[in-house]
Amino acid sequence: MAKIVMKNKLQSRHQLANPFSSKTRHERLIKSGAVDMKDNIIIQDMGNGYATFVPIDKNKKLK
């Protein structure tokens, strides 16, 4: 019978602080299906110091 060795692989402090470090932010945005806001945005002033960013075409996704 073969001996099976299992190691308890502890995560480093850096990995615990940033679990997404293996992928870039752009890769994560593409995977999530984020809307491309470059040249595709209308800024609506709420009148109280805040603004809302609304995409013109919601079907324009990041590539």
Residue frames as qw, qx, qy, qz and C-alpha x, y, z in Angstrom:
[[0.000, 0.890, 0.456, 0.000, 0.00, 0.00, 0.00],
 [0.404, 0.502, -0.017, 0.764, 1.31, 3.47, -0.90],
 [0.345, -0.505, -0.438, 0.659, 2.00, 5.97, 1.79],
 [0.130, 0.787, 0.354, 0.487, 0.09, 9.22, 1.29],
 [0.407, -0.279, -0.291, 0.820, 1.71, 12.32, 2.73],
 [0.025, 0.850, 0.409, 0.332, -0.48, 15.38, 3.18],
 [0.398, -0.012, -0.246, 0.884, 1.09, 18.69, 4.06],
 [0.073, -0.850, -0.465, 0.236, -0.76, 21.45, 5.82],
 [0.451, 0.339, 0.178, 0.806, 0.19, 24.30, 3.52],
 [0.189, -0.727, -0.377, 0.542, 0.01, 27.46, 5.57],
 [0.371, 0.803, 0.252, 0.392, -0.62, 30.67, 3.70],
 [0.476, 0.040, -0.195, 0.857, 1.87, 33.47, 4.08],
 [0.057, -0.615, -0.396, 0.679, 0.98, 36.79, 5.63],
 [0.078, 0.317, -0.379, -0.866, 1.23, 38.44, 2.19],
 [0.185, -0.192, -0.856, -0.443, -1.18, 35.90, 0.67],
 [0.156, -0.574, -0.750, 0.289, -3.67, 36.42, 3.50],
 [0.035, -0.554, -0.132, 0.821, -3.49, 40.22, 3.09],
 [0.416, 0.507, -0.285, -0.699, -4.08, 40.08, -0.68],
 [0.683, 0.061, 0.727, -0.038, -5.69, 36.84, -1.90],
 [0.661, 0.708, 0.234, -0.089, -5.98, 38.22, -5.47],
 [0.188, -0.781, 0.438, 0.403, -2.26, 38.81, -5.97],
 [0.554, -0.051, 0.749, 0.361, -1.94, 36.01, -8.52],
 [0.365, 0.613, 0.592, 0.375, -4.20, 37.83, -11.03],
 [0.174, 0.060, 0.028, 0.983, -4.08, 41.41, -12.22],
 [0.269, 0.411, 0.442, -0.751, -6.92, 43.82, -11.58],
 [0.429, 0.356, -0.394, -0.730, -7.70, 43.92, -15.31],
 [0.308, 0.034, -0.934, -0.181, -8.04, 40.11, -15.44],
 [0.018, 0.315, 0.815, -0.485, -10.42, 40.18, -12.47],
 [0.335, 0.435, 0.121, -0.827, -12.55, 42.92, -14.10],
 [0.419, 0.235, -0.663, -0.574, -12.83, 40.95, -17.35],
 [0.216, -0.099, -0.968, 0.076, -13.84, 37.80, -15.47],
 [0.101, 0.395, 0.657, -0.634, -16.54, 39.68, -13.54],
 [0.234, 0.600, 0.661, 0.385, -18.04, 41.16, -16.72],
 [0.170, -0.632, -0.229, 0.720, -17.41, 44.78, -15.78],
 [0.420, 0.847, 0.317, 0.076, -18.66, 47.58, -18.04],
 [0.570, 0.097, 0.094, 0.811, -15.96, 49.58, -19.84],
 [0.078, -0.871, -0.357, 0.327, -16.38, 53.17, -18.64],
 [0.342, -0.355, 0.320, 0.809, -13.73, 54.69, -20.92],
 [0.160, 0.101, -0.405, -0.894, -15.49, 57.15, -23.28],
 [0.399, -0.339, -0.779, -0.344, -18.79, 55.55, -22.21],
 [0.320, -0.398, -0.657, 0.555, -19.93, 57.61, -19.24],
 [0.142, -0.718, -0.235, -0.639, -22.37, 60.31, -18.19],
 [0.312, -0.081, -0.607, 0.726, -21.67, 62.08, -14.91],
 [0.308, -0.713, -0.462, -0.429, -24.83, 63.14, -13.10],
 [0.099, 0.281, -0.475, 0.828, -24.43, 65.74, -10.35],
 [0.344, -0.495, -0.794, 0.080, -26.66, 64.88, -7.40],
 [0.122, -0.778, -0.144, -0.599, -26.57, 68.47, -6.14],
 [0.666, -0.735, 0.030, -0.122, -25.33, 67.59, -2.66],
 [0.196, -0.766, 0.609, 0.062, -21.63, 67.20, -3.37],
 [0.622, -0.092, 0.772, 0.093, -21.97, 63.67, -4.76],
 [0.448, 0.470, -0.447, -0.616, -21.99, 62.47, -8.35],
 [0.824, 0.093, 0.543, -0.133, -23.28, 59.34, -10.09],
 [0.042, 0.458, -0.708, -0.536, -21.44, 57.73, -12.99],
 [0.766, 0.322, 0.447, -0.331, -23.86, 56.13, -15.46],
 [0.372, -0.156, 0.726, 0.558, -22.63, 54.14, -18.49],
 [0.449, 0.377, -0.222, -0.779, -24.08, 55.12, -21.87],
 [0.775, 0.189, -0.508, -0.325, -23.91, 51.57, -23.25],
 [0.663, -0.475, 0.501, -0.291, -24.17, 48.87, -20.56],
 [0.973, 0.184, 0.141, -0.006, -23.33, 46.15, -23.08],
 [0.480, 0.734, -0.404, 0.258, -19.81, 47.51, -23.72],
 [0.870, -0.485, 0.041, 0.082, -17.66, 45.13, -21.65],
 [0.203, -0.789, 0.546, 0.194, -13.94, 45.16, -20.95],
 [0.899, 0.388, -0.197, -0.036, -11.78, 43.13, -23.31]]
